[in-house]
Amino acid sequence: MARTKYFFNERTLSYEEIKLTPGQKIFRFFLFLVSALALTAIFVFLLFTFFDSPKELMLKREIATYDLQFRMMNDRLNSMQKVMDELSNRDDNIYRVIFEAEPIPKSVREAGIGGVDRYANLEGYDESKLLIETAKKLDKLTSEAVVQSKSFDEVFAMARNKEKMLASIPAIQPIRNIQLKRISSYFGYRIDPIYKVKKFHEGIDFSAPKGTPVHVTGDGRVIQVKRSRRGYGNEIKVDHGYGYITLYAHLSAFKVKKGQKVKRGQVIGLVGNTGKSTAPHLHYEVRKNHRPINPIYYFFNDLTPDEYSKMLELSKIPTQSMD
C-alpha cells in the first residue's frame, strides 16, 4: 500500500496531504523507468566486462589448450628441423662426396614457398604471430623434405651405378710397370724446356721409349683423336663420365678411333715424341669438371702406400717439364 505524504501549510498552520497531478505522476513514472533502465545497463556492462559467462570460460579454456598445443607443435617442428639439417649435412658431406656428386646448393634447399600474401589469412588474431611462425616452419620443413627426398633418389641411383662409376674413374697408370724415377715431371709449376720460364704443368710426364704401349686408365669413350706437330702433338682424349676426362699426348701412333668405347687397361696408343717435346714421353692429364687435377691422386690401383707417399714427395721437387 502506498504511503501518504504530507506537507506543513504555514498559512493554515496545519499538515495537509500532498496530492500529485496526473502530469507529475507520469513524469515520476518515466523518471523511475529511465533510472531502472540505466541501472540495469550499468549492471549488465559491469557483469560482462569483469565476469565471464560459462560459455566464455569454456572458450578461453579451449583457446589456452590450442595455444599450448601450438607451442608444443613448434617445439616438435624445431626438433624435426634439426633432424632435417643433420640429414642435409650428411647428404652433402658424406653420401654425395662418396659418389663424387656436387652438393645441393643452400639456395635450393631453403627455397621459399608462395608469395607475400601466403599468410595473410592468419593475421588479425591475438596469436597471429605464433600461427604464422608455425605455418612458415611447416612450409620450410616440407620444402626441404621434398628436396632431400629427390637427393636420396639421386644417391640411390648413384649407389646402384657405383660399380660402373668405379670402373670409369681413372685409377691406374697409363704406362705399365713404370718406375718412380721415370716420371720426369709432375703436376704443378715447372720450368718450360723451351722458353725456360716457370709455367703451370697440368699433367704428369712419363719417360718411356718410343713405341711403349699407352693404356687407358678407366672405362670410357674416345672423344678426340688428334694429329698435330705443335703443342701436345698427337693426342687422345677419353670421356669417362662423372665429370672425368683424361688426355694422352705426344703419341707416335693411335690404336683407337673417335667415338670408340674403351675399357680400363686397353692399349689406345704408343709413346712418341710429337709436338713440343724434348724426348720420347707420355704427357698424361686428368680433368674433373673441366679443371686439371693432379693425376697421382688416381694411381691407387697401381701403387703401394709407401710408393704413393714417395711419389707425393717427389712431386714437390721443382723440375723441368718435357713439353
C-alpha positions, 0 to 999 in steps of 0.5 A: 500500500502506498504511503501518504505524504504530507506537507506543513501549510504555514498559512493554515498552520496545519499538515495537509496531504500532498496530492500529485497531478496526473502530469507529475505522476507520469513524469515520476513514472518515466523518471523511475523507468529511465533510472531502472533502465540505466541501472540495469545497463550499468549492471549488465556492462559491469557483469560482462566486462569483469565476469565471464559467462560459462560459455566464455570460460569454456572458450578461453579454456579451449583457446589456452589448450590450442595455444599450448598445443601450438607451442608444443607443435613448434617445439616438435617442428624445431626438433624435426628441423634439426633432424632435417639439417643433420640429414642435409649435412650428411647428404652433402658431406658424406653420401654425395662426396662418396659418389663424387656428386656436387652438393645441393646448393643452400639456395635450393634447399631453403627455397621459399614457398608462395608469395607475400600474401601466403599468410595473410589469412592468419593475421588479425588474431591475438596469436597471429604471430605464433600461427604464422611462425608455425605455418612458415616452419611447416612450409620450410620443413616440407620444402626441404623434405621434398628436396632431400627426398629427390637427393636420396633418389639421386644417391640411390641411383648413384649407389646402384651405378657405383660399380660402373662409376668405379670402373670409369674413374681413372685409377691406374697408370697409363704406362705399365710397370713404370718406375718412380724415377721415370716420371720426369715431371709432375703436376704443378709449376715447372720450368718450360724446356723451351722458353725456360720460364716457370709455367703451370704443368697440368699433367704428369710426364712419363719417360718411356721409349718410343713405341711403349704401349699407352693404356687407358686408365678407366672405362670410357669413350674416345672423344678426340683423336688428334694429329698435330706437330705443335703443342701436345702433338698427337693426342687422345682424349677419353670421356669417362663420365662423372665429370672425368676426362683424361688426355694422352699426348705426344703419341707416335701412333693411335690404336683407337678411333673417335667415338670408340668405347674403351675399357680400363687397361686397353692399349689406345696408343704408343709413346712418341715424341710429337709436338713440343717435346724434348724426348720420347714421353707420355704427357698424361692429364686428368680433368674433373669438371673441366679443371686439371687435377693432379693425376697421382691422386688416381694411381691407387690401383697401381701403387703401394702406400709407401710408393704413393707417399714417395711419389707425393714427395717427389712431386714437390721437387721443382723440375723441368717439364718435357713439353 
